[in-house]
């Protein structure tokens, strides 16, 4: 099978590059890895590492070559597509679609698995609870990712208060919090020092991952949610979607 292009290995730390080549069963120097085009097995190994290196932390999820993400890579296609979100106000809301035209004006991005469908957000919904985008797995509709935003926030408030405030306009989040077996919360910063709050909510019904940050005088909240049984099967893919979120042009 012909080699396929992937994210430049130059973006990874030296230790991670070594792990890519080790996982792919291929020799080579770290220096040459910085500009290499990777083959299928290297691409899979790299995908397994990208979510764990985005904020300099290690993911506990194991990447399986039998996963849906791996299957897409086996077929020679990228298992994810980048979504560009504009967080436009309800008053300037002009309709649906046209993701390609959003790239230049995007305020945030995240990656969506191939085959997931976009749910169209109405102007009323956007104005009521700030939902800006949502995608779901058509095969298992409980798996979804969505983003909400609120204007007029220059910085994040207390971490615990932020999660509770978000739940006021999100019934699913309210249920997840009330039924949770555990709630983990942490602070992370990207390379430019931008603060992100990260939450992981584990319960008998669903598993949720949330990033919250402030930029451009707005508060952005990105969610990945799945029923517990689907989470067990698709955890690596769902964590990748979670870790891929970031604001842009801040």
N, C-alpha and C positions, 0 to 999 in steps of 0.2 A: 504494500500500500504506500502511496506517495506521502511524503511528509507534508504536514499542514502547518500553516503559520499560527502562532499563538502570541500571548503577551510576552514582551521582551523579558528575558531572564535578567536583564540589567536592573529591573525594578526590585529584585529580590536581594536580601542579605546574602553574604557569601556562604553562610552555613546552610541557608535554604537552597541555594543553587546546588550545593553538594548533595543535598537530600533529593533533589529532582533527578540528578543523574544516577544516584544510587537506586532510587525507586524504579527508574526506567531500565536499569540493568545495562548502563552504558558508561564507558569511561570518558575521560576528557578533563581538561583543566577548567578551573573556575573562570579564568581569564577568557578563554574561548567561549564559555557559556554565555557571556554577557550579550553577545549579538547573534547567538545561534538561532536558527529556525528549528523548532522542536518537532519531533515525530509524535506519533499517536500516544505511545506510552509516556513520553515526557510531558505531553500536554495534559494527560490525566494526572500525572504526579504534580504538575504545576498547579492544576485546578484545585487539587487537594490542599495545596499550601497557601493559595492566595487569600482565603478567608482568615487564615491564622496569622498572616503577616500584615494585614491592612492596618492594624493598630498596634503591632508589635506584641501580640499575645498568641498563645497556642490554643488551637481548637482541639476539643476532646473527640470530635466526630471523626470516624474512620471513613475514608473514601473507598467505596467498593467498585470494582470493575464491572459488577453486575447491575449497578444502579442505572436509573433512567438517564442521568447525566452522562455516564460512561457510554451508554448505548449510542447517544447522539454523537459523541466524539468518535466512536468506532466507525460510524457511518461517514466520517470525514467532514462533519458540519460542526459549527460552534454550538455548544449546548445552551448558550444564553444569548439574549439580545439586550442591548442597553436601552432603557427608557429615559427620555429627557422630559422632565417635568417643569412647567413654567410657573406654577402656583399663581395663576392669574386670578384676579378678584372676580366675584360673581357679577359685578356690574359690567365688567369688560369681557365676560364669558361669551365666546363666539361660536361654539359648536363643538363637534367631536372630531377625533382622528387627526391626521396630519402630523404624526410624530416626527417625521423627517424635518419639517419646517420649524420644529420647536428647538432644534439643537442650539442655534445661535442665541436664543433667549432663555435657555434652560437655567433654572435656579437650583435644581437637584437632579441626581441621576441614581438609578439602581438597575440591577440586572434581573431579567425575567427569563425563566426557563423556556426553551423552545416549545411551542405548542400551547402555552398558556394563553388564555383569552382576556382581553381588556373589557371590563364592565364600564359601560358608558355612565358618566356622572352627570346628573341633571343640574341645571342652574340653581334650582331650589335647594338641592342637597349640598351643593358647594357653599351656598350662602348660609345654610343652617348650621352645619357641623364642620365645615372647612375641608371636607373630603376633596382631594384634588385628582387622585388617580387610584385605580384598583385593578388587579389582575388575579385570575383564579385558574386552577387546574381543572379543565373540563372533565377529566376522568375521575377526579376526586375533588368535588367542588368545595369541600371544607378547607382545602389548602388554598391560601390566598395571601397576597401582599397588598398593602394599601398605604397611602400617605395622606395625612391631614396637616393643615397649617393654620396658624392664627397670626394676624398682623398686630403690630404694636408692642412687640417684645424685644428689648435690646439685649437681655441676658437671661440666663436660666435662673429660676427660683430654687428653693430648697428641693433636693432630689425627691424626697418622699411626697412633698406637696404636689410636685409636677405630675406624678403618676396618678394621684387621686383626682387632680383637676382634669386630666385627660379623660378619666372614666366618666365624668359627668355627662359627656356628650356621646359616649360610646357604650351601648348596652352590653355588647359582647365582652368588652374590657371589664365592665362592672362585674359580670358573671365570672370571668376568669379570676379576678382578684378575690371575690367572695368565696370561691370554691378552691382556691389554690392550696396545694400541698407545700409549695415553697415559692418564694419570690426573691430573686437575686437582683441586686442593684449595684452598679459600679460607675465610676467616672473614667472617661478615656479622652485623650487629646490626639488630634492628627499632627502632622509635621509642622503645620503653621500655628499650632497652639489652640485651635478651635476646640471647645469643650463639647463632648457628647455624653449624655446620660444613657446607660444601657440597662435594660431590664429583661429578665428572663422569668416567665411565669409558668410554672409546671403544675398541672392539676389532673384530676381523673378524667376530665372531658376533653381538654385542649391544652396545647403547648404554644406559648407566644414568645416572640423576641421583639424588642422595641428599641429603637434609637430615637433620642430626642436631642435637638440642638437648636441654637439660635444663630441667624445670619440675616443680613439685609433687613433688620428690624422685624423679623418674623420668627415664629417658633414652628419648627418642622418636627413631625412625629411620623416615623416610618415603622410599620408593623408587618410582621410575618406570623401567620397563625395557621395551625393545623390541628385536626382532631388527634388525640393521643395515639391511636393506632397507626395513623398515617405518618405522624412524626417519627415513630419508631422506625418505619421503613425508609423515609425520605430525609432524615435529619441532615446528612451532608449537603444535599441540594438546598434545603431550606436555610441552613446556616450561611451558605454562600450568598443567597439572595439578601439575607440580613446584612452581612458584612460588606456587600457591594454598595450600600447606600452612602451617599455623601452629598453635601451642598457644593455648588460650583459658583465661581465668580464672586465669592464673598470678599 
